[in-house]
């Protein structure tokens, strides 16, 4: 492929070696093919028949209704077969902490064990 080199002022230059001067720009020609062969390309969209339009609208309405009503009947949480539900013991009282520190420690303990209750 042929390349062209331009200096920082935009003038074409010829290189005497393989070193490109500072501030120079190199342009390289590219061949890009991203389309189908000429005989297979037909621009425009394909119209749908009435039955296909009705089926598409019905599917859209069913999905919309399903998503809108999903909060009314949520799926129950599934636990693995044979799993025994665990109860988390309340955190032990900590001596020497203020009321806010004790509540913060309780919150941290509850968050550490939250995954077991799901």
C-alpha positions in Angstrom: 0.0 0.0 0.0 1.2 3.4 -0.8 1.5 5.9 2.1 1.9 9.7 2.1 3.8 11.7 4.6 3.0 15.4 5.4 5.0 17.7 7.6 3.5 19.8 10.4 2.5 22.5 7.9 0.6 20.1 5.7 3.1 19.9 2.9 3.9 16.5 1.3 7.4 15.3 2.0 9.4 12.4 0.8 11.2 10.3 3.3 14.9 9.5 2.8 14.8 6.7 5.3 12.3 5.0 7.6 12.2 7.8 10.1 9.2 10.1 10.3 10.0 13.6 11.5 8.3 15.1 14.6 4.9 16.6 14.0 4.5 14.7 10.6 1.3 13.0 9.6 1.1 9.6 7.7 -1.9 8.8 5.5 -2.4 5.2 4.3 -5.0 4.1 1.7 -7.5 1.5 3.0 -9.8 -0.8 1.1 -13.0 -1.4 3.1 -15.7 -3.9 2.1 -18.6 -4.0 4.5 -21.6 -4.5 2.1 -23.1 -7.5 0.4 -22.4 -8.0 -3.3 -24.2 -5.7 -5.6 -26.8 -8.2 -6.8 -27.9 -9.2 -3.3 -28.5 -5.8 -1.8 -32.0 -4.5 -2.0 -32.5 -1.2 -0.1 -35.6 -0.6 1.9 -37.6 -2.5 4.4 -39.7 -5.6 3.9 -43.4 -5.1 4.6 -45.1 -7.5 7.1 -48.4 -9.2 6.4 -51.4 -8.3 8.6 -51.2 -11.7 10.4 -47.5 -11.0 11.3 -48.4 -7.5 12.5 -51.2 -8.9 14.7 -48.9 -11.6 16.1 -46.3 -9.0 16.9 -48.8 -6.7 18.6 -50.2 -9.6 20.6 -46.8 -10.6 21.8 -46.0 -7.0 22.8 -49.2 -6.7 24.7 -48.7 -10.0 26.5 -45.2 -9.1 27.6 -46.3 -5.6 28.7 -49.1 -7.1 30.8 -46.8 -9.8 32.3 -44.3 -7.2 33.4 -47.0 -4.9 34.7 -48.7 -7.6 36.8 -45.5 -9.3 38.0 -45.5 -7.4 41.3 -48.9 -8.9 42.3 -47.7 -12.5 42.3 -43.9 -12.5 42.9 -42.1 -15.8 42.6 -41.3 -17.4 45.9 -37.6 -17.5 46.9 -36.3 -20.9 46.0 -33.9 -22.6 48.5 -31.8 -25.5 47.4 -33.3 -29.0 47.9 -32.6 -30.3 51.4 -31.5 -26.9 52.7 -32.2 -26.2 56.3 -33.3 -22.6 57.0 -31.0 -21.0 59.6 -32.0 -18.4 62.2 -29.4 -15.8 62.9 -28.8 -15.2 66.5 -29.1 -11.7 67.7 -25.7 -10.0 68.3 -24.3 -10.1 71.7 -24.3 -6.9 73.7 -21.0 -5.1 73.6 -19.8 -3.4 76.8 -18.3 0.0 76.7 -19.9 1.2 73.5 -22.2 4.2 73.1 -25.8 3.7 72.0 -24.9 4.8 68.4 -21.9 2.5 68.2 -23.9 -0.4 69.5 -26.6 0.1 66.9 -23.9 0.4 64.2 -22.3 -2.8 65.3 -25.7 -4.5 65.3 -26.3 -3.2 61.7 -22.9 -4.5 60.6 -23.6 -7.9 62.1 -27.1 -8.1 60.5 -25.6 -7.2 57.1 -22.9 -9.8 57.4 -25.6 -12.5 57.9 -28.2 -11.1 55.5 -27.3 -13.5 52.7 -28.4 -16.5 54.8 -32.0 -15.2 55.1 -32.6 -14.9 51.3 
